[in-house]
Amino acid sequence: MNKALFLRPLDVLYLRGNKLFGASGGDDAGAQMPPWPSVVAGAIRSRMLVDGGENPADFARDKAPDDPALAKSLGTPEKPGDFRLARFCLARRDGAGVEPLLPLPTDWLATGSKEKPKLHRLAPAPLPEGVKSSAATEAVPVLCIDKQAKPLSGFFLTGEGLAAWLRDDALSSAHLIHTEALWKNDPRLGIGMDTIKRTAGDGRIYTSDAVALTDGVGFLAEVSGADGLLPRSGLVRLGGDGRGAEVSIADVAWPEPDWNAIERTGRFRLMLTSPGLFEAGWRPPLEGARLIAAAVNRAETVSGWDVAIRAPKPAECAAPAGCVYWFEGFNGDVDGLRRLVRDGLPCPDAARCAEGFNACLIGNWNKERSDV
């Protein structure tokens, strides 16, 4: 059974992406927000090692922990054990519980204004006869609106919005929250150093964005394969410069789709809740159902820092979180889809799987409701 933690930053966070900076004057290091799940997976595993009396530096050198339970859970960086970051997202304290917040899925588009957004549903439709395209699916997501409008970005689904999406109900502005209500960027000025002279380098001034989360907002992390080993309180070092984040047990109730409807119709939608690393590029490796259409945003490049060898991790092309895929013709056991939500989509890299990539949710697809 997954155990959920809520991580509440105590200060601004440095959540760096994969863009180099500092080589010349005037460079800007933007924040990667939300961060990749590997950032939180690394923070939790480091805390587990310290709590178990292990040396994180030894683990970084690919040495398994001496403690048998830790060794079974964490394995080594090259050969991970049972530990997996099963779910990771922004979240906020909601009374005694924690409310997950997920990016607006790509099968919905917001227009209008940030204060009063209007939402539009995208629905798969076959191309008219005689129209050719490079689409790799038999249908393409189509947006039908009465007039041209500029799309808005920066919206997240609330808990109620996620429940509505999973049931394929209509979304409204009440189901959205904008990033401005969740965090602010806090630009910081820095200067590169001459490591030989131990002085400030000439013309090496740069800026770096820190992230300041609003009160009550943090990160939700659900972990499998670490029973009895997860911290229940205290702090973890999170992001660049090891800024502190408070750990607490999270009480969260994830909404569910109508599994009986999926079994009856053989149709469902799949949404990525973390970046997807697939051998087929943007296409998830899901068998037993036919992919009808996909709404996939521009690919992002995922990398990170390998503490074992003090070098960047290999850059990989990923389908961003929030991408939606429509499937039909499913005639298997819905328990298999439940396992997919629990264990994630197959990943060619075991280490990335343990870090929380390829996580997804399954939602209903009411074809009659979404026909265009």
N, C-alpha and C positions, 0 to 999 in steps of 0.2 A: 504494500500500500504506500502511495506517495505521501511524504511529509512536506508541509508547506511552511516556508519562512517568509517574514516580511523584513526587508532591509530598509531602514530609515537613515539616510545620510545625515551626519551631524554638521556638515560644512559643505561648501561647494565641492563639486567633483570635477576632475579632469578626465574626461572620457574621450580619449584620442581615437581618431580613425586611422586610415592607412596612408594619409598624405604626408609626404616629407615636407619639412619646413626648417628654417634656420640656416639654410645654405647661403642665403643672401638677405640683405636688408629689406624690411618691409613685408616679410612673409607673414601669413596668417594661418594659424592652426585651428580650424573649426572643430567643434565637438561632434562626436558620433552619439546622437541621442534619438531613440533609446540605444544603449550600448549593445554590442553583440553579446549573446548569452555566455560566451567563453569568459568574459570579464567576471561575471558573477560566479560561474562554475569554479574558476580559479580561486576566487576569494573564499568560497566555502570549503574547497578542498584544502587550502592552506590552513584554515582554522582547524579543520579536522585533524590534520597532521600535528599541529602544535598541541591541541588538546590531548592527543594520543602519545605525547612525549617524543614524537619523531622530528627529525631535522628536515625541514622543507628543501634545503639545498641537496640533501642526499636523494630525495625523491626527484628533484629536477634533473639529477644525473642518472635517472632511470633505474634507481634502486627501489625495490618494493619495501613497504613498511615492515618492521619486525613483528608488529602486532598482527596476529592472524586475521582478526576481523577487519582491520584497516586494509591489510593486503588484499583480502577478498573484495572489499568495496572499491578501493582505489586502483589496485593493480600497479601499473607503472605508466608513465606518459606514453610510451610506445605501445603498451598492451594494457589498455584500461580494464578495470574490473567491472563490478556490478553498478557502480555509481553512474547515474545519468541525471542531468538537469532536464526533467520531463516537461516542465512548463516554466516560462519566464516572461514577464511582462511588467509594464508600469502598473501601479496599483495605488489605491488610497484607502486609508482607514475609514470604515463606515460603521460607526458605533463600535460594537464589540468585534465585528468582522472586518474582512478586507475585500474591497471591490476591485476585480481585475479591469484594466483599461487596455484595449487593443486598437491598433490603427484601423481607420475606416477601411473595410474590405473593398477591393477593386471592382466588385459588381455593383457598387453604389457611387454616385458622383454628387458632390455638393456644389451648388452655385449660389449666387446672391451675395450676402455679406457674412462676415464672421459672426455678427450679432444675431442675424436672422437667416441662417442658411436654409436653402431648399434642397431636398434630396431627390435624386432620380435613380431609378433602377436600370441596370443594364441587363439585357436578356439575350440568350443565344438565338440566333436566327440563321438559316442557310442563305448563302449568297444567291441573288436572283440569277436566273438562267442567262448565260452569256457573259456574266461578270467573272473575271479571273482575278486571283490574288495569290500571294505567297503563303496564305494561312495554312498551317499544318493540320487543322481540324476541319470537320465537316460543317461546322457553324462558327460564327464569329459573334462576340458580344456587341449588341446594338443599343445605342442610346437614342430614345425618341423623346424630344422636347419640342415645345411649340416655337421657340426662337433660339438663336444662338446665344450662348452665355459662356463666360469665362469660368473654368473650374477653380474651386478653392482647394487648398491643401491645409494640412496641420490639424485635422480632426481625429479624435479617438472615440471609440464606442464606449459608453458606460456599461455597467453590468446589465441594466435593463435593455440597452441597445444590443448587447451580445445575445441575450436571450431571444430578442425579436429576430435577429439575423439567423440564429440557428433554426428557428421555426419557419423562416422565410416570410415573416410578417413585414409589413411596410415600416420603414424607418422614418423618423421625424427629427426635427431639431432638438427635441427633448432627449433624444438618445445620444447626443453628441457633446463632447467637451473639447475645447480648443487647447492647443499646446500652451498658449499664453496663460491659461489657468493652471497649468501643471508645472511649468518650469520657465526660468528666464536664463538667457545667456549673460554671462558676466565676463566681459573682455578683460584680460590681464596683459600688462606690458612687460616684456622681458628683453634681455640682451644676451647675445651669445658671448661665451668666454674664450679667451686664448688660453688653451690648456698648458702651453709652455711657459708663457709669461705670467700666468695667473692674473690676468687683467681683462677688462672688458674689451671685446673685439670692436674694431672700427667698423661702423656702418652695419652692425649686426642686431639692430633693434627689431623685434618681432612682437606680434600679439598672439595670445592663446586664449581660446574661449573656455571658461569654466561654466559649469551648469549648476544653477541654484534652484532646487526643487521647492515648490510651495509647501506650506504646512500640511502635514498629513499625507503627503505624496511620497512614495518610495517604490521599491521593486518587490514583486512577488516571485518567489522561487520555489517550485515544487521539485523535490528530489526523490528518485527511486534508488534502491540498492544501497541504502546507507542507514538501515534501521538501528536505532540506538547510538548512532555516531554523530548525528548532526548537532551543532550548537543550538541551545535553546535560549540563550541570552548572551550578553556581552557585545563585543564588537568584531567586525571584520575590516580588513584593509581593502578599499574598493577604488579601482581606477588608478590613474597616474598619481604619483607622489603618496600613494597609500593613505588617502583620506579615510577617516573612520565612518562606519555605518553601523547603527545599532541593530542587533538581531533580536527578533521575537517570533514566537510561534504564531502562525496565521490560521485563522478560522475562515475558510473560503468555501462557498458552495457554487460550483460551476454549473451553469444551466446546461440542459441536454436537449437534443433535437427529438422529434417524434420518431423513435427507432422503428415502430410498427409501420409507419408510413413509408419509410425507406425500404423495409422488407417487402411491403405490398407493391410499391411502384417500381422498385429497382433503380430509383433516381436519387442522387444526392449531390451536394456541393462540398468541395474541400477547400479550406482556407489555411494557408501557411501562417503560423503564429511566430515563427522564427525563420531566418533565411534558409532557403532550401538548396542543398548541394547535391545535384543529381548528375549521374553519368550522361544523361541525355539532355544536359543543359537546363532548360526551363521546365522540362516535362517530368513530372513525378513518376517514380517506378511503382505504379499501382496496377495489380492484375485483378482479373475477375469482373471488370467493368470497362465500358468503352468511354474514352474521353471525347466529349462532344465539343467543348469550347473552353477557352482559357482567357482570363483577363490578367495579363502579366505585365507589371511595370518594368521599366528599364532595369537591366541586371545591375547588381552592385558587386563590388570587389571586396572580399573578406580576407583579412590577413590576421595580424596580431603580433605579439611579441613572445618569442620562445625563451623563457627564463633559463632553460637548461643549457642552451648554447649561446645565449645573449645575442640573438639575431632575430630578424623578422621571420614570421611563419610564411610558408608559401602563399602567394596570392591566389585566391580561387574565385571563380565567377559563381554568383548565387542569385537565385530568384528571391526578391525581397519579401519580407513579412507582409501579409495582407493580400497576397495574390490569391485569386479564386479560380477553381477549376470545376467544370460541370461534367458529371458522369451519369451514364444510364446503362441499362442492361445488366445491372447487378442482380445476381440470383443466388448469392452465397449466404452465409450466416452473418447476421449483423454483429455478432460477437467479434468477428474478424475486424470489422470497422472500429469497434470499441477498442480492440487491442492496438489498432493503428493510432488512435488518439492517445492511448496510454504510452506506447513505445516509440512513436514517431515513424516517419517514412524511412525505408532503408537508406543507409548512407554509405558511400564507398570508403569513408574514412572513419574508423572506429573511434579515434580520438575526438573528432568533431561531433560524432554522435553523443559521446559522453558529455560534451560541452553544451548540448542543448540545441544543436542545429536540427533542421528537418522536423520540427514539431508542427502539428496540425490539429484542426478541428473539423468535424463532419457536421454539415447542416442539411436541412431539408431543401428539396427543390420542387416547389409546386409549379409545374410547367404551365398549367392553365393560368395561374396568377401572373406569370412572368412572360407569357407569349406577347410578341410584338407584331 
